[in-house]
């Protein structure tokens, strides 16, 4: 399968303030706050859901096509992704805007003050999937992940009009979308991804029941946190897959993206949905054990040993020939 991953491309600038924000606030002057915090450190991390998912797929050897928009400052990030097996030739480079950026400061009480600059992400709506498909010789599936909302709608409409199978994955953008937009984004999807909370929000906003939504998509994939994942398909019993044992919980950021990367890689390999979900859960476990969304290392023998321990020898035998 040739899979394109559309979604945000961003960098995170994370700083730590050793004091408490609350100690710097004057109650009767909150209407005219002007503060500057001297921070101890700065972590710059690669992120964005599209880039995170594509990175994971590249680690698994499935050569995903990343579709998104970035700025002229993307060169170093591009080199990193390409070195890890991602096709970045369909990333649009803005002539006037920087790559999207999240800037956040965390205090000693773990309170946060952050800002998100969308930047070049707003140009994702200008990308034509036909050009992407023509360049790579056709697309078997397009994941439409959290991105410029107008871009998500346009990609979905183009997939429908060109009969390209697509997977709907609203993620962070679901909070700002109304029911009509969500209906447009999910109707006719081959896969619908969400976590458990988002599942309820989708049903509430659309007014459609769980059964009605399932009838409008091919498969509904719901991540359940520490309980794993559930996959529902029309006319079939639900499949539930647990998560491997963790060595530590270091940082949950990017765990959902890693699951999608593993699941989509399993689809590209042609294994069952259960096996694909197991690959996704194994990759997600590696991410939660690492600080950062793209800082984990996938070592084939280590991955297979832990996969075997979690899911058995037969499951491992099915995936080992596909691992890069």
N, C-alpha and C positions, 0 to 999 in steps of 0.2 A: 504493500500500500504506500502511496505517496500522500503524506499528511502535511498540511499547512497549519501553522499555529498563528492566529492573529490575536493581538493583545498588546497591552502596554509595555513600553520599554522605558526604564527609569533607573535613576541612581538614588540611593538613600544616604543622607549625610546625618549621622547620629552622634550627638554630643552628650556629655554627662556633666551636670552641675553638682558640686559636692554639698551644696547647702539645700535649703528648702525654699521653694517658690513662695510659700505662705508667709515666711518671715520677711519677705521683701514687699508685701502688699500692704498698703495703708487703706483702711476701710473707707474713710471718707474722701479718698482720692482715686477711687477705681474708675471714675469717669474720665480720667486724664492720665492713664498709666504710661510711663516712659521708663523702661528698664533695659539694662544690658547685663548679661550674665557672663562672668569669666569662667569658661569651662575647662575641665581637666584633659579631655581627650576628644578625638574626632575619628570615627570609623566611617569610611566611604565604602559602601557595598553596592554591588550590582543587583538590580532588581527589576521589577515590572513582571506582571503575570505571564505575558507572552514570552519574554526572554527566559524566565525561570522554567517554564514548561519545556521550551525548546532546548534549553541547556540539559535538562534531565534526559530528554529523548536522545540528544546527541551523545550523552554518556553511555546510553544503552545501545548505541550504534544504529539508530533508525533514521538518521539524516533528515531531520525535520526542516521545513521551509518556514522561516520566521517572517511574518507579515506585520508591519507596524511602522511607526514614524519616529525618527530621532533627529537630533541636531547635528551640526558640523563637529560637535565635540564627541561624536560616537566612535571615532576611529579606534581608540584603545579597547573599548567595549566590544566592537565588531571583531577585532583580532582575537580577543578572549573567546568569544562564542564560536568563531570559525575553527579555532584550535581545538575546541571540544565538540566538533562534529555538526555544527549548525550552519545551514545555508542562509546567509544574510543578504543575498543579492536582491531580495524583494523588499528590503527595508527602505522606506522613503526618507531621504535626508532633506530637512528643511533648510532653506536658504536664509531664513531670518530668525528662527527660534532655536533655543537650546533643548536638549533632551530633557524630558520630564524629570522632576526632582522633588524628593521628600526631604525636608530639613526638620529635624526634631531634637529637642533638648529634654533630657530626663533628670529630675532632681533626686535627692537622697531618699525621698518617700515614694519614688517611682511614679510621681506625677509627670505629665508630659505637656510640652507646648510645641506644636508642630505646624508646618505649612507645606502644602503640596502645590507645586508649580506644574501645570499641565504642559506648557511649552509646545514642543513639536507634536505631541500626542494628538493635538487637535487636527493635524493634517492627515490622520489615518483615514478620514472619510474620502480622501482624494485617491486612494489606492484602488485600482481595478483588479479584481481577482482573475479576470480573463487573461490579463497580461502575465500574471503569476503562473496560471495553468499552462499557457502557451510556452512559457520559458522552460518549464520542467517536464513538459510532455504529458500534462493532465494531472488532475488532483482527484484522489479517491475520498478524501474527507478534509473538511476545514473546521478546525476548532475556533469558534468565535468567542473569545474571552473578553474580560473586562478591558475596556479601551475607551476612546472617544465615543460617547453614546451614539452620535449621528453615524459614525463609522461602523459601529456594531449593527445598526439598522440597515445601512446600505450593503454591508457584506452579506447579511442574512437575505435581503431581497435579491441580491445577485446570485447567491447560491440557489435560491428557489427558481429564478428565471433561467438559469443555466443547468439546472438539474444536477448540481454538485451536492453530494451528501454533506450535512453539517452537524456539528455538535454545539449546543447552546450552553454557555457557561457565564452567567451574569456576574457572579462573584461580588466584588465591592460596589458595582454600579447598580445593583438591585435597589438600594435604598433611595436613589434619586429617580428611578423609573416608575411610571404609572402603569396601571393595569393594561391599557391598550398597547403600550410599548412592549411589555413582557409577553403578551399574547402573540404579537408579531414575531418576537425573537424566538419563541419556543415552538410555535406551530409548524409541524412537519420536520422537526429536528430528528436526526437518527439517534442522537444521545442528548440527554439533558442532565447536566452536572449541577449539584448544589450540596451544601451541607444541610444538616437537619433543621437548623433555624431558618435558613433560606428556603427550604422546602415549604415550611408553613407560611412564610411571607409570600411566596409565589402563589400559593393557593388563595391566600387572603386578598392579594391585590388583583388577581385575575378573576376571582369569583368562581373559578373552576375547582371541582373536587379532585382529590388524588386520582381517582379512577378516570375522570375526564381528561386530565392532563396526560396520564399514561396512554390513553387512546389516541392522543395527538402527537406523540413522539414514539420512536421505536423502542427506546430503552431509557429508563430513569435510574441514574447512578447517584446515590445519596451517601455522603461520607458521614460517619457517626462518631468522630473523635476517637477516643480510646477503645470504642467498641468495634471499630473497623469500618466496613462499608456494606451497603445493601444495593443489589442490582435487581430491578423489576422490569419485566418484559410482558407484553400482552400475551395471554394464553400460556404463560409458563410460571412455574413456582419461583418465588424470590430466591436469590442467591445471597448468602451472607458470608463475608470473609473477615476473619479476625486479623489483628495486627501482630507482628513479631514482637518478641520481648525486647525492650529497650535497654541499652547499657546506661543511659542517662537522659534526662530531659533538659537539654541545654537551651534551645530556642525553637519555639513552635512556628516562627515565621517561615512561610513558604512550604509548609507540610502539604497543604492542599494542592499546590502547584506540582509538587513532586509526585503525589498520587496520580494526578492526571497524566504526567509524563510517563509513568510506568504503565498505566492502563492503556494509553494510546500506543505505546510501544508494543504491548501485547497484541493489540489489534493489528498493528503493522506486521507482526510475526505470524498472525493467523491462528493464535491459540484461543482457547475458550474464554468466555467472559470471566469465569471464575479464576482461571489462571492469570489473565490480564490484571484482575483486581489484586491478586496476590503479589504480582510484580510491583504494582502501584503501592501497596502497603509496605513492601520491603524498602522501596526507594524513599517513601515518606519517613520511615523509621531512621534511615541514614541522615536525613535532613534534621529531624528533631534532635539528633545527637550532636549536631554541629551548629556553631554560631554563624548565621548568615544563610542566605537562600541558595548560593551557588558555591559554597566553600567545601562541600563534602567531596570525598574521593570514592569512586566506584572501582574497587579492585575485584576482578572477576571471581577469583577463588574465594575471597572473603564473602562476597555477595552470595555465591552458591552455597557456601557452608551454612550461612545464617538462613538462607531460603529453605534449605533442606531441613534444618532444625525446626523451622516454623511450619512448613507445609508438607514435608515428607519427600522421600527419594523419587517417587513417581512424578511429582510436580516438578522437582528440580530437573529431572531428566528431560522434561518437555521444553524447558527454557534454556538449558545450558548451551545448546547448539546455536542459539540466536544471540547470545551475549557477545558484545564486541570484546 
